[in-house]
Amino acid sequence: MYNDVKLEKGLYNLSEKSFTNALEELDPSTAYMGTPMEKLDAFERQLKRFNIRVAGADCDRVEKFFSSTETAVLFPEFVTRCIKKGFDETVLSSVCATQTISGSSQYLGCVIDDSVDYTSSAQATVLPTTTVKESTTATVLSKYGRLINASYEAVRQQRLDVFGVMLRSIGVKLAVAVVKNAITVLETDATEITASALTYDALASLYGSFDCFNMNTVIASPQSASKIVAMEQLVDTSADADGKMILPFGSELVKTSAVANNKIIGIDRNFALEFITSSNLVMETDKLIDRQLDQITVSITCGFRKITAGAVKVLKITT
């Protein structure tokens, strides 16, 4: 049971296992099916075990994590989860078809060659060929990180929910830097159509340029996004239950400063982009456990690869 788990630093250093995965092996969530704790994962059960409240009116302060040597072991996972939540709440979730874990800093994916038309074939003739082969060009992964400098004395009295929001904001800004790489990959060698101005007709032309795939995401700069939502044809459009702006032809409008003001990118997010990482967010756990919060780094090594060229189109505004 979760009350019997021995928490120690070594749980962070197990090969190919996250801290939560290590806890799950010691305290499987399947054992709690049908109980009041079935919706909690192994880490959340440890928070309950030590009565550490990370949100709500009775939220604890940072120092609660350091009330014992065992509770201190939970602190790096709390920090990592907060930053990762901010990282995951960005546009990456709306533009990536899949995520791949690579064992090295260079990644060779597969490419597909199906340039021969998909047509009917006469009886007893050879069928048209689609070839899948390893790419000849490797995707080089880049490291994105941040140095966090905050002494324990400076944060020990901070409420955990407020401190968590600060950490989430770091994750958001870290992801914004990563998104710039994603946009560059999407734009490179993409089919481009032009228009003299950003109008609803131009957006409709971008939508109409998709053949096999569906333009379910439109990526624009904040300036261009504001022009789009101000269009007369969108006067009755509102955000959905998740706060996403859905255009009349069914595309989610995503805004990011990584896109130039004179370009609109349309993608089928189910086929366009592969997100490649060599690891999840990396945190210096030992320092956090020992309350040495000065000079703490968080980083992720990642890159992007376009999967299907036809799933990406670019609208360029010429004036």
HELIX and SHEET records of a PDB file:
HELIX    1   1 TYR A    2  ASP A    4  5                                   3    
HELIX    2   2 LYS A    9  TYR A   12  5                                   4    
HELIX    3   3 PHE A   19  LEU A   26  1                                   8    
HELIX    4   4 SER A   29  TYR A   32  5                                   4    
HELIX    5   5 ALA A   42  ARG A   49  1                                   8    
HELIX    6   6 VAL A   62  PHE A   66  5                                   5    
HELIX    7   7 THR A   69  ASP A   88  1                                  20    
HELIX    8   8 LEU A   92  VAL A   95  1                                   4    
HELIX    9   9 TYR A  152  VAL A  155  1                                   4    
HELIX   10  10 LEU A  160  GLU A  187  1                                  28    
HELIX   11  11 TYR A  200  GLY A  208  1                                   9    
HELIX   12  12 PRO A  222  VAL A  229  1                                   8    
HELIX   13  13 GLU A  232  LEU A  234  5                                   3    
HELIX   14  14 THR A  285  ILE A  289  1                                   5    
HELIX   15  15 ALA A  309  ALA A  311  5                                   3    
SHEET    1   A 4 THR A  98  ILE A 101  0                                        
SHEET    2   A 4 LEU A 273  THR A 277  1                                        
SHEET    3   A 4 ILE A 296  LYS A 306 -1                                        
SHEET    4   A 4 SER A 142  ILE A 148 -1                                        
SHEET    1   B 4 THR A  98  ILE A 101  0                                        
SHEET    2   B 4 LEU A 273  THR A 277  1                                        
SHEET    3   B 4 ILE A 296  LYS A 306 -1                                        
SHEET    4   B 4 VAL A 282  MET A 283 -1                                        
SHEET    1   C 2 GLN A 106  TYR A 107  0                                        
SHEET    2   C 2 THR A 139  VAL A 140 -1                                        
SHEET    1   D 2 CYS A 110  ASP A 113  0                                        
SHEET    2   D 2 THR A 131  GLU A 134 -1                                        
SHEET    1   E 6 THR A 191  ALA A 195  0                                        
SHEET    2   E 6 VAL A 312  ILE A 317  1                                        
SHEET    3   E 6 LYS A 263  ILE A 267 -1                                        
SHEET    4   E 6 THR A 217  ALA A 220 -1                                        
SHEET    5   E 6 GLU A 252  LYS A 255  1                                        
SHEET    6   E 6 MET A 245  ILE A 246 -1                                        
END                                                                             
